[in-house]
Amino acid sequence: MMHYLYTRAQSNGNFEAHQQLIDEVQHRMNEESVFLNVFPHHQSNELVNQPTDFDCLRYLVEVHDASCGKFSDYSLKYVKHLAHTCETESAETV
């Protein structure tokens, strides 16, 4: 998506093409900021691969959607942090 928008802005050069590129960059920066601030302690090698607590995960996705907007193709990579939170919280309560 980013490459497409960048190429389109370079070749077309109109305001709309540039604005869409700017919007995508800002969206990605906002998502990264949210997840880096909320989950600074998560290392990629310690995250779970297969979630089992789907009720918790569904709840956290709904909270994210209501607070930050729906996940985009780009921001879906951060769902692993939500899954990890659900799995570690579930393990601590058992």
Secondary structure, 3 states (H helix, E strand, C coil): CHHHHHHHHHHHCCHHHHHHHHHHHHHHHHHHHHHHHHCCCCCHHHCCCCCCCHHHHHHHHHHHHHHHCCCCCCHHHHHHHHHHHHHHHHHHHC
